[in-house]
Amino acid sequence: MTIDQPRLRRIRWRCRRGMLENDLILNRFLDACGNGLTEGDIANLDELLHMTDSALWDLIAGRSDVADPTLAAFVARLRVL
């Protein structure tokens, strides 16, 4: 099942961050994978978007680890794009 475009636009809007590095990574991810997001992907993304910009960047940059294996796998997907 593909995500509907209004929902994807809302997610894209929420991914706008104060730190350019996070903006670039999140937008690149949505450009590549946005239409195929699952409910699990959206839940993982939502969890990340509740973080501060610096904490999110530390995860994406590999400076800190993720304890939850499902979230860790999602962060790994962000890193490869």
C-alpha positions, 0 to 999 in steps of 0.5 A, a space after each residue: 500500500 502506498 502512502 497518500 500524497 497529502 499525508 506524505 506532504 504533511 510528513 515532509 513538512 514535519 521533516 523540516 528541521 533547524 539543522 541543514 544536515 538533518 533537512 538534507 538527509 530527511 528530504 533525500 530519504 523522502 525523495 527516495 522512499 516516501 511513496 513506499 513508507 509503511 506505517 512502521 516507517 512513519 512511526 519510526 520517523 515520528 519518534 526521530 522527529 520528536 528528538 532535538 536537532 542535535 540528538 537526531 544528527 548524532 544518531 544519523 552521523 553515528 555518534 550515538 547508538 539506538 537501543 531499539 533494533 527496529 529504530 536502529 534499522 531505520 536509522 541505518 536506512 537514513 545513513 545510506 542515502 
